[in-house]
Structure formats: structure tokens, C-alpha cells
Amino acid sequence: GTVLLDLLRLGVDAYGFDISQPMLDMLQRKIPVEQRDRILPRISRQNMVDFTYPSLQFGTVLIPSGSFLFLLTEDERIACLKNVHHHLRSGGKLVLNFAVPSHEHLSRLMKAPQPFAKLGDFTDAISGSEIHVSCRSSIELATHLWHMEWSFKLGSEVHEATMCFRWILPEDFKVLLRLTGFVSCDVRAGFDGEPLAAPRGETVWTAVK
């Protein structure tokens, strides 16, 4: 609910979904009791590839936090973009962001084994407890796959999790947008709207149907 709840507080007519039931459970715990009847019907468990809102079309579809990169195959990526295109009104926009790694960063990750690196200390949004977060990465250069191992330390307990995403280069993403029917796109470096001077770092995209 990090994005959805803020949009609703600002008065945006927004709907949201996630593939992870634990994340949806966390979202529901954050909803004030007096707003549950209004917000819960706007939340569903769906997949980016085949989500559906049969009676709705949108002016904007937002894929935040680099989530598009968790689609690991070209078939999944094309299906997702076609589905977004289908759900947008004429002239509607797809807005998303993802990071493009630099060659220097990739070179460092290719040197195995990588140690765990501490990312920081965070406060649990529900319990208020402090969580110590560490991570280490490895990559498959030929397939653009990036594997991450996470360690979450809460008191004496340590929880581990893994994830994998597949990075994409800006020129390749432009091709996917054209293949799936988008008529134009704009890409910026970061969230301040600066022009993209080099194909690396955070990229923010706006594609128009």
C-alpha cells in the first residue's frame, strides 16, 4: 500500500493489485477501520501479465518500484504491455520506472563470491520493531538475470529470502513498447525529470497509447 494508499489520500480514483497475498495482507492492516469499506473493493490479487478489470479503462497505469523487471521472459513482458495497452483509454499513459545497471556495477557483481552488504536499519510499519537488512547479489550476464539473497534480522531471529529479476536496456524497452502498440514514449533519468544522458541508473518512462 505504499503507493496506493498515498494516491487515495490525494483523491486519485485508483485501483491496485499485487501477486503476493502477504503484501495484500500488510496493505489491509494499514487501512484505517473507517475507510475499509471504501478501499477494500479497490484491491485485488492479480498478476501483471493477465490482470483484468472488465468494466474499467484507465487514464494512467502505474507499475512502480521496478516491478516490471520481475517478468523474466519476453512472452511475459509482451503480454503485460499488451494487457496494459488494452486497459488504457485512448491517449492514456503507462508510467513505470526501473534501474539500468552500469557496466562497472555489473563487473563488480561478476567477481564471486559476493559478501552480504548491510543495506540499513528499518522500522517495521506494524510492530515498530527494528529490522536489520542485508543483501548480496549475483548475475548471469548472458541472460541479464540478477539474483538477490536477502537477510532480515529481527532481534535474535534471522529470516532469509531470494528473488530474481531481469534487467532491460532502454533501447530494448523502446522496441517492446512499439511492438505492443504504444505510439510514443518519453524516458527520463530519475524522478526529477532530467534528460537521460547515459543508459544507466534510474529511468522513468511515460508511454502513450
BADO-269123 format. One record per residue: residue in one letter; x, y, z of N, C-alpha, C, O in turn. Coordinates in steps of 0.1 Angstrom, whole numbers, plus 5000, padded with zeros to 4 digits. Last residue first. Layout:
REM residues N
AXYZXYZXYZXYZ...
This chain:
REM residues 209
K499350554747498550474738498150554726497450494717V502650644757501250684754500650594745501250544735A504750614785504450564772502950594769502150574778T507350724804505950754801505650714787506250774778W509750624828509150614815507750654815506950634824V512850664843511450684845510750704831511150794824T515650504856514950554844513450564847512950464853E518650514874517250504874516650574862516950684859G521550384856520850454867519350434866518850364857R522150434820522350364833521750454844521350564842P522750554794521850444796522250364809522550244808A522950904799523650784797522650664800521850684809A521051114800522351144793523151014790523851004781L517851184799518651064801519951084793519951074781P516951494816517151414804518051294806518951304815E515151484847516351524839516451434827516051324827G513051444865512751484851513951524843513751584832D513451354889513451494888513151544874513151664871F513751074891512351134893512351284892511251344895G515850944865515450974878514151044878513451064868A515951054834516951004843516451044857516551154861R513250954812513951054820514950984830514750864833V511550904782512350844792513150954799513751034792D508550864764509550964769510250894781509550834790C506950744735507450724749508450834752509050884743S504050654714505250734718505650704732504950654740V502250454710502650534699503850634702504450674692F502150104717502350244722502850334711503850294704G502049834707501049934703501150074709500350154705T504049654712502749634719501849744717500849754724L506249734698505649614694504249594700503449524695R506949974712506449984698505749854694504649864688L507849854736506749944736506149964722504849964721L510049704727508849634733507649724733506549684730V511749914719511249824709510049744714509049734707K512250034744511550114734510950014723509850044718F513749834756512449854761511649944751510449924750D516149844741515349724740513949754745512949694739E517050094749516650074735515849954733514949944725P517450044778516450144773516050124758514850124755L517749704788518349824783517349914777516349864771I516749534817516549564803517149694800517149784808W517249264841517249404837517149414822517249314814R515249054859515949064846516049204841514949264838F515448914892514848994882515749004870516948954870C514748714920515448724907514648824898513448824897M515248654955514448704944515348714932516548714932T514948504987515648524975514748584965513548564966A515448535023514648535011515448554999516548614999E515548475058516248485045515248475034514248405035H515648605091514848545080515548575067516048685065V516548555123517048595110516248525100516048395100E516148675157515648595145516248645133516348765131S516748835177517648715176517248635164517848535160G515749125161516149065173517148955171518148965165L515749035129514749105138515049045152514548935155K517249065099517449025113516549105122516549235122F517048935068516349025076516548985091516048875095S518748915038518748865052518148975060518549095060W518548795004518248895014518248835028517948715030E520048764973519748694986519648804997520448894998M519248794939519548864951519148774963518048704963H520348784905519848704917520248784929521348834931W519548874874520148934886519548864898518348874901L520048814840519348774852520148824864521448804865H520948844814520548964821519748934834518949014839T522148634801520648634802520048754809518848774809A524848684803524248654790522748664790522148704780L525348724831525448834821524748804808524148894802E523848674859524048594847524148694835523048734831I524948774892524348794879524748684869525748624870S524248824927525048764916524248774903523048794903S524348994959523848974945524848894937526048884939R523049034992524149014983523548964969522448914968C522049225021521749165008523049135000524049205002S520249305051521549295043521149215030520149155029V518749495076518549435063519949425056520649525056H517249475107518549505101518549425087518349305087I514449645121514949535113516249565106516349675100E512849725151513849755142514349625134514549525140S509249745155510549685158511549725147511249755136G506649825149507649935153508949875157509849955161S504749665138505149635152506049745157506149765169I504249795112503149745121503649735135502949785144A506549865099505449965099504349915108503550005113D509749835114508549765109507349855110507049915121T512350035103511350025114510149955108509549995098F515749945095514449995091513449965103513649875111D519049995085518149955096516850025094516750145091G520849875056520349975066519549905076519249795076L522349695041521549805034521049915044520850025040K525349535042524249585050523649705043524349795038A526049265021526349405024525149465032523949435028F527648955019526449025023526849165026527849195033P530048914992529648905006528348985008527949065000Q530248714963529948844969529548834983528748744987P533048504953531648524958531448664964532448724969A532948664920532348584931533448544941534648534938K532448924901533548874909532948794921532548854931M530249034890530748914884531948854892532248734889L529849274903529049164907529449034901529148924906R531649444889531949404903531149284907531649204915S530449454864531749394865532049354880532649254882L528149594870528049454866529349384867529449264871H529249844876528549774887528449624883528649534891E530249914851531149904863530549824874531149734880H528049934835529049824832529949804844530349694847S525149994855526250044848527249924845527149824852P521649894851522949894858524049934849524049924837V518850084853519650024843521050014849521650124852A515750054871517150084871517850014860517649894857F512450184863513350074866514850114864515150214857N509050284863510450314865511250184867510750084872L506250394844506950304852508350344853508850424846V503050454831504250524838504850414846504250344854L501150484802501850384811502950464817503750514810K498250674795499650664797500050544806499350524816G495850744769496250704782497750674783498350654773G494950774743495750874749496150854763496950934768S492150584751492850644740493650764746493050854752R492650404782491850484773492750534762493950544763L494050084789494150234788493150294779492850234768H493949814786493149874797493250024798492550084806H495549744765494149714764493349794775492249834772H498049814776497549894764496049874763495349964761V498249614795498249754799497649834788496749914791N498449394777497349404786497149544792496049594793K500849454764499649444756498449454765497449524762L502549424786502449554780501149564771500549664770C502249154793501949254803501749394796500749454798A503149024770501749004774501349114784500249164784I505849104770504949144759503449134763502649224760R506748984793506849124792505849174781505249274783E506248704788505648774799505648924797504548984800D507948674765506548644764505748714775504748774773E510448724776509948824767508448804765507648894763T510648664812510748624798510148734789509348814793L510348774838511648714834511748674819512848654814L509349034856508848944845510148904837510848984832F510649204872510349064878509648974867509448854870L510649444860511849364858511649224864512449134861F508349584869508349524856509449424854509349334846S509049704893508349574893508349504880508249384879G510249944900510949844891510349714890510949614886S508350094914509450024921510149924913510649824918P505150064896506150124904507350034908507249914907I503250124871504050004875505250054883506250084877L500150264864501450284871502050144875501350074882V498250394839498550264846500050284851500950324844T495750634834497150604837497250474843496450434852G493150624827493850724821495350704823496150744815F491450304821492250394829492950504821493350484809Q488350134822489550174814490150294822489450364829L486349864834487149984836488150004825488749914820S485149614834484249734832485049864833484349964834P487249424839486349414827485549534824485249564812Y490249424845489249504850488149514839488249604831T492949194850491749234843490849314851490549284863F496249064844495249134852494049174844494249194831D498348914833496948884828495948954837494748904838V500749014842500748954829499248944824498948974812M500649094868500849194858500549144844500149214835N498048924886499348924880499449034870498449064863Q496248994917496348964903497848964899498649004906R494049054942495248974939495348934924494448854920S492949394948492749254943494149184942495149254941I491049674958492249594960491949454955490949394958R488749814960489749864950490949774950491849804942P487349724982486849684969487849724957487749684946L488849855003488949715001488449674987489049584981I488050135005489250094999489349944995489849914985R485550155018485750235005486950174998486950174986D485649995040484549975031484850045017484349995007R487850115054487949985048486849955038487149905027Q487850355068488050365053488050225046488150215034E487750305095486650385089486750395074485850435068V490250175099488950105100487850175093487050115086P492950245076492150285088490750215088490150195077I495149995065493950075061493150115074492850025082K497149825071497449975072496250055069496250175072R496149575067496449615081496749765082496549825093Q496149565039494849575046495049615061494249685067L498949545034498149665030496849675038496549785042M499449295044500049405050499349535047499149625055D497949145026497549135040498149255047497549315056L499449195003498049245004497549245018496849335022M501749065010501849205008500449265008500249375014P500748795011501348865023501449015022501149085031Q500048764983499048774993499548835006498848915012S501348904955501648854968500548874978500248984981I500549044933500548904932500748834945500448714947D498349314936499649264938499549114937498449054939F496649624926496649474928498149434930499049514928G494349904928495649844929495549694931494649644936Y492950214916492850074920494250014920495150064914A491950554922492950454920492450314924491750294934D491450854919490550744917491350624913491450594901V493051054943493150994930492150874930492150794939G493151184967491951194960491951134946491051154938L495351144983495351264975494151274966493951374959R494750894993494751015003494651144995494151244999L495250744971493850754976493750874985492750944985L498050764970497250804959495750834963495150934960D498750634994499050774992498250834981497750944982L497850374989497250454999497550604998496650685001L499550294967498150304965497550394976496650484973V502250294977501850384966500350404966499950524966T502150124999503050234999502650344989502650464991G500849885000500050005000500850135000500350245001
